[in-house]
Amino acid sequence: MIHVTICRRSQEDQAIEAYQVEGHAEFDVPGKDLVCAAVSAITVGTVNSVESLTGVVAGTEMEKGWLDVILPLDLKPESMAQVQLILESMIVMLQTIAVNYSEYIAIHTTYNEGG
């Protein structure tokens, strides 16, 4: 199963600060796994979109079956709003996959209450 964790600033301030993707869907054999391919395209494409469209460079670590994305903390309000829109769009796309493939993808949210 693929586990996507969305890390938000707090319950009050829902800004996304990071996200992690780990695991494999095992919907089909490697190379034919459409769920894995879709999740990879969305989550990696989001990192690329953030950089291409806003100029914001996120910290990333990627290995087979693992993606960790951390946003810079010192974003200007306009850049932050643009980045948040792209990230929220990613969540909508992942939730759309989860509607039909819930046994292969789980989306979790955590809160960094410390600010």
C-alpha positions as CSV (number, residue, x, y, z in Angstrom):
1,M,0.0,0.0,0.0
2,I,1.1,3.6,-0.7
3,H,1.0,5.9,2.4
4,V,0.8,9.6,1.7
5,T,1.4,11.8,4.8
6,I,0.5,15.5,4.5
7,C,2.2,17.6,7.2
8,R,0.2,20.7,8.0
9,R,1.3,23.6,10.3
10,S,-1.5,23.3,12.8
11,Q,-5.3,22.7,13.2
12,E,-5.8,26.4,12.9
13,D,-3.2,27.2,10.3
14,Q,-3.7,24.5,7.7
15,A,-0.7,25.4,5.6
16,I,1.1,22.4,4.2
17,E,4.8,22.3,5.3
18,A,5.8,18.9,3.9
19,Y,4.6,15.6,2.5
20,Q,5.9,12.1,2.4
21,V,5.0,9.2,0.1
22,E,6.1,5.7,0.9
23,G,5.4,2.2,-0.2
24,H,4.1,0.4,-3.3
25,A,0.5,0.0,-4.4
26,E,1.0,-3.6,-5.6
27,F,-2.0,-3.1,-7.8
28,D,-0.1,-4.9,-10.6
29,V,3.4,-6.1,-11.4
30,P,6.1,-3.4,-11.6
31,G,5.9,-1.6,-14.9
32,K,2.2,-2.2,-15.1
33,D,1.1,-0.8,-11.8
34,L,-1.2,2.1,-12.8
35,V,-1.8,3.2,-9.2
36,C,1.9,3.5,-8.4
37,A,2.5,5.3,-11.7
38,A,-0.4,7.8,-11.1
39,V,0.7,8.6,-7.5
40,S,4.4,9.0,-8.6
41,A,3.4,11.3,-11.5
42,I,1.2,13.4,-9.2
43,T,3.6,13.7,-6.3
44,V,6.8,14.2,-8.3
45,G,5.0,16.4,-10.7
46,T,3.9,18.6,-7.8
47,V,7.5,19.2,-6.7
48,N,8.4,20.1,-10.3
49,S,5.3,22.4,-10.6
50,V,6.1,24.2,-7.4
51,E,9.6,25.0,-8.6
52,S,8.6,25.8,-12.3
53,L,5.6,27.9,-11.5
54,T,6.7,29.7,-8.3
55,G,10.5,29.5,-8.2
56,V,10.3,27.9,-4.7
57,V,12.7,25.0,-4.3
58,A,11.6,22.4,-1.8
59,G,13.9,20.1,0.0
60,T,13.5,16.6,-1.5
61,E,14.7,13.1,-0.9
62,M,13.7,10.4,-3.2
63,E,14.5,6.7,-3.3
64,K,12.6,3.7,-4.7
65,G,9.3,3.7,-2.9
66,W,10.0,6.9,-0.9
67,L,9.6,10.6,-1.5
68,D,10.0,13.3,1.2
69,V,9.3,16.9,0.4
70,I,9.9,19.8,2.8
71,L,9.0,23.4,1.9
72,P,11.2,26.4,3.0
73,L,9.8,28.2,6.0
74,D,10.7,31.7,4.9
75,L,8.3,32.1,2.0
76,K,6.8,35.5,1.1
77,P,3.0,35.5,1.5
78,E,2.3,35.6,-2.3
79,S,4.7,32.7,-2.9
80,M,3.2,30.7,0.0
81,A,-0.3,31.2,-1.4
82,Q,0.8,29.9,-4.8
83,V,2.6,26.9,-3.4
84,Q,-0.4,26.0,-1.1
85,L,-2.8,26.1,-4.1
86,I,-0.5,23.6,-6.0
87,L,-0.2,21.4,-2.9
88,E,-3.9,21.4,-2.3
89,S,-4.5,20.5,-5.9
90,M,-2.1,17.5,-5.4
91,I,-4.3,16.3,-2.5
92,V,-7.5,16.5,-4.6
93,M,-5.8,14.4,-7.3
94,L,-4.6,11.8,-4.7
95,Q,-8.1,11.7,-3.1
96,T,-9.6,11.1,-6.5
97,I,-7.4,8.0,-6.9
98,A,-8.2,6.9,-3.4
99,V,-12.0,6.9,-4.1
100,N,-11.6,3.9,-6.5
101,Y,-8.4,2.4,-5.2
102,S,-8.6,2.8,-1.4
103,E,-7.1,-0.6,-0.8
104,Y,-3.9,0.6,-2.5
105,I,-3.5,4.2,-1.2
106,A,-4.0,5.8,2.2
107,I,-3.8,9.6,2.8
108,H,-3.0,10.7,6.3
109,T,-2.7,14.2,7.8
110,T,-0.4,15.3,10.7
111,Y,-0.1,18.6,12.4
112,N,3.0,20.3,13.6
113,E,1.3,22.1,16.5
114,G,4.6,23.6,17.5
115,G,4.4,26.1,14.7
